[in-house]
Amino acid sequence: MAGAWLTLLEIDVDGSTTKRYAQDGVAGPSTYYEPKIIEGGFSNLTRLVPIRPGLPSISSLTVKLSNDDLEFSQLMAQYQLRGATARIKIGVEGATLSGFGTYFTGKIH
């Protein structure tokens, strides 16, 4: 039987640093996704389809993260997070991290 669906969040805070988060801690061979996602993921995704092809459309995603340890307060003091690229990856519990698909890529506003 397949495991539960997992949501992973990756935020590129600068050209060489990517922060990784999940609902529960998720570990790969050389990567760890910290347990910071309180709410969010593919159930909170809004995609708009334009009525006429070629018109701009807006997609959005809301993810609520825990700041209990003040990590995000410190990140905001160190990096410009507005405009940073964020990715949501979705996969099945027990799958390899390479088996997770990128479900959404966007910019933080």
C-alpha positions in Angstrom: 0.0 0.0 0.0 1.3 3.5 -0.9 2.3 5.9 1.8 0.7 9.3 2.5 1.4 12.3 0.2 4.1 14.6 1.4 4.6 18.3 0.6 8.1 19.7 0.4 9.0 23.4 0.2 12.3 24.7 -1.2 13.2 28.4 -1.0 16.2 29.8 -2.9 17.3 32.5 -0.5 20.3 33.6 -2.6 22.3 32.3 -5.4 23.8 29.4 -3.5 21.6 28.7 -0.5 18.3 26.7 -0.6 16.3 26.3 2.5 14.1 23.1 2.7 11.0 22.5 4.7 8.3 19.8 5.1 5.3 19.1 7.4 7.4 16.5 9.2 11.2 16.1 8.9 12.1 14.4 5.7 15.6 13.1 5.2 17.4 12.1 2.0 21.0 10.9 1.6 22.4 14.4 1.7 19.4 16.6 2.2 17.1 17.3 5.2 13.7 19.1 5.0 13.1 20.7 8.4 9.6 20.2 10.0 8.3 23.8 9.5 5.2 23.6 7.3 2.1 24.1 9.5 -0.4 24.5 6.7 -0.2 24.5 2.9 0.7 22.5 -0.1 -1.2 21.4 -3.1 -4.5 21.8 -1.4 -3.9 25.5 -1.1 -2.9 26.1 -4.7 -4.9 28.4 -6.9 -4.4 28.3 -10.6 -6.3 30.5 -13.0 -7.1 29.7 -16.6 -7.5 32.7 -18.9 -10.8 33.1 -20.6 -9.0 34.0 -23.8 -5.6 32.4 -24.6 -2.6 34.6 -24.3 -4.0 36.7 -21.5 -1.9 36.9 -18.3 -3.0 34.6 -15.5 -2.0 34.5 -11.9 -1.2 31.4 -9.9 -0.7 31.6 -6.1 0.1 29.3 -3.3 -0.1 30.0 0.4 2.1 28.1 2.9 2.1 28.8 6.6 5.5 28.1 8.3 6.4 27.8 12.0 8.7 30.5 13.3 8.9 29.2 16.8 12.7 29.2 16.8 12.8 32.6 15.0 14.5 31.1 12.0 12.4 33.1 9.5 12.9 36.3 11.5 16.6 35.7 11.2 16.4 34.8 7.5 14.5 38.0 6.8 17.2 40.0 8.5 19.9 38.3 6.5 18.3 37.8 3.0 15.8 39.6 0.8 13.1 36.9 0.7 10.6 39.0 -1.4 11.2 37.8 -4.9 13.0 34.7 -3.9 12.1 31.5 -5.9 10.0 28.9 -4.0 9.1 25.4 -5.2 6.5 22.9 -3.9 7.4 19.3 -4.5 4.9 16.5 -4.0 5.6 12.9 -3.4 4.6 9.7 -1.7 6.0 8.9 1.7 8.7 6.3 1.3 9.7 7.5 -2.2 13.2 8.7 -2.9 13.5 12.5 -3.0 14.3 12.3 -6.7 10.8 10.7 -7.2 9.1 13.9 -5.9 7.7 16.1 -8.7 7.8 19.9 -8.7 4.1 20.9 -8.5 4.5 24.7 -8.3 7.3 27.2 -8.8 6.9 30.9 -8.1 8.2 34.0 -6.3 7.6 35.0 -2.7 5.5 38.2 -2.4 
